[in-house]
Amino acid sequence: MMATSTQPLTLQNFLKLPNIEESPAWEFVDGQANQKQMPTAHHSILQKCLTAAIDRANSPYEAFPELRCTLTSNSVVPDITVIHKNRVPTGNTPVEGPPDWMIEILSPDQSTTKLIAKIPTCLQEGTKLGWLIDPTEEVIVVLFPDARISLHKNSDRLPVPPDMNLVLTVVQVFSWMRDR
């Protein structure tokens, strides 16, 4: 998919490449194009259940699995992109700007460092909340725009955007994997 070139790849050139939307999608972060990992069953279950829970909440937000967001110099495809309803793109276009809330789900053999690095990139451009879910350890790392990081486990209540009526605990989230 990616051609070798002596010229550095720009965001504009990346977005023109064919097949960046193939499954799994390609992302462009810090000048590097990388294809996302193929999700596992646990990953897909968490993605499906979280998207549904967010969409059922009484809020002005919608959740989307694998929706591309085009930033100033990066193009990311969070596992779950949560955006205000007035920002939902019309037509078949990516979200312009960062997600309001992004959720990443760690899969086996996935680089934790690359996944974590993507969240601050979005936070610096306006994302209000980032979650990194680790199904193996059953913990959720929450990142905030002010550089705070918190680790949540067991019955900890998870932070969500303030204008979202959603109460979730870590135990609830990981119970979705076991209830199958």
Order of alpha helices (4+ residues) and beta strands (2+ residues): alpha-beta-beta-alpha-beta-beta-beta-beta-beta-beta-alpha-beta-beta-beta-alpha
